[in-house]
Amino acid sequence: MFNRQLPNRYLMMHSNLSRKGPLLQPTVHLDDPTVTRFAGLIPFFLFAEKVLNLTNRLRDASSDSRTRVSFPIQHLFSAFMAASLAGVQKLAHLELLRHDRVFQKMVRLKAWPTRKVFANALDASDQTIQGISGLLTNLGCSTIPKQQAYVLDFDTTALLAYGQQEGTCFGYNGKGRNRLRYHPIVAAIGETSAVVNASFRDGTALKAEEYGEFLLSTIEKTTACLAGPLTAIRADSGFWSRHLMQTLVDRKILFAIVHPMYKPLQLLFWKMVFVPQPDDPDLELGGVPGKEMGLPEQVSVVIIRRRVHDPKEPPQGKKANGDPDWRYQAIATTLSTDMPPVEVWRFYNHRAEIERVFRDGKQELGLGWLVSHSSRGNETAFLLRLLAMNMDILFNQSAQERATERGEKVQEVGLGYRQTRLYNLAGRLVNRGGSWHLRLTPNRMIGSLMRFYAHNLQVVF
């Protein structure tokens, strides 16, 4: 009597009202093409199509005549970028999206391509890579008003290779060991962290002529795209050279670049007068004229030192010979005539925003995952992932602008938050009476995100 199984109708009626009774044992049906794992990408696709005109711009940028097994190359690139935003980092994992009909429909593919088709598309021509690079610059520059002043930040990173990829060389990877790597350079706008230029290099060390050429070409590209003035450029010690300092001074480009801690500079510390800061007695600043370091007279070197209280956890900076109680940092700049040394130091510290490009790119978009044995295939994937990052920035900016216009609360969240809580959102897309409906879990957080980002869609609780 007490072991009698309850009817299914009773379970369906009372399963959400009580914790008692046997667990549900449903029958599994693999026949619902309306279910998607990436419902939150639908507002993003609508923004990319209607506002950014992404498909047409990718088609114009892709000048490749090779056949793609009847798949337009711009749709393959769009699918690859959308998959990156969804957290699919490896080329082999794209097979997991094969039976997601909604995702396939949003990227305008009539069938899901094989891994080989994606690999062939990423092995693009030089003209296609140049076109994607130009689109990257245009989208990056569109993240700020054209008349606004801006700052350019420059940095490099190491992309480790775990195979024998073309163009990789042994080099420093940031963890104290030499590993096979690529060594790309990236330039970003300091105010928005949007990438405006990128050079996917082999694993060799940078030379002064190479990064100088990249820096000047980036300035030319952004100047042609933006009417606002360039405030200054910021870079770490990897970009320092006397030739570059002279070039920037001749072109009247303001800069703040970290000066390497050479021995002649360290010897000047002993006769230098450091001024402690009133709000932080452990922070002292001084200065050295550029002439004493063989630099142009318009350049000065700001010296920052911070006191070491715990040798096991020292502050940021380098050791100086014979002075273990302090950590030093030097910044070569032409801003010192308009800024006091402490403001130069604070201005340079904002360069840390470009580190978010590599942190978010590697953690959320798989920027460090190499998808091909060819250097060209890896370069195309690298640029497309950076392009997806710029599109995500524009998508977030658009949502914030609409919320401000409506007088609603602006949500300050990052790419990682959107990826896990919005883009990877399970839902069902159904057609009822000729109109499309996206059905999601009844959750206030999900409803708040959809109302904020899907401002052009009607959200009904």
Buried (B, 14 or more C-beta within 10 A) or exposed (E): EEEEEEEEEEBEEEEEEEEEEEEEEEEEEEEEEBBBBBBBBBBBBBBBBEEBEBBEBBBEBBBBEEEBEEBBBBBBBBBBBBBBBBBBBBBEBBBEBEEBBBBBBBBBBEEBBBBEBBBBBBBBBEEBBEBBBBBBBBBBBBBBEEEEEBBBBBBBBBBBBEEEBEBBBEBBBEEEEEBBBBBBBBBBBBBBBBBBBBBBBBBBEBEEEBBBEBBBEBBEBBEEBBEBEBBBBBBBBBBBBBEBBBBBBEEEBBBBBBBEBEEEBBEBBEEEEBEEBEEEEEBBBBBBEBEEBEBBEBBBBBBBBBBBEEEEEBBEBBBBEEBEEBBBBBBBBBBBEEBBBBEBBEBBBBBEBBBBBBBBBBBBBBBBBBBBBBBBBBBBBBBBBBBBBBBBBBBBBBBBEBBEEEEBEEBEBEBEEBBEBBBBBEBBBEEEEEEEBBEBEEEEEBBBBBBBBBBEBEBEE
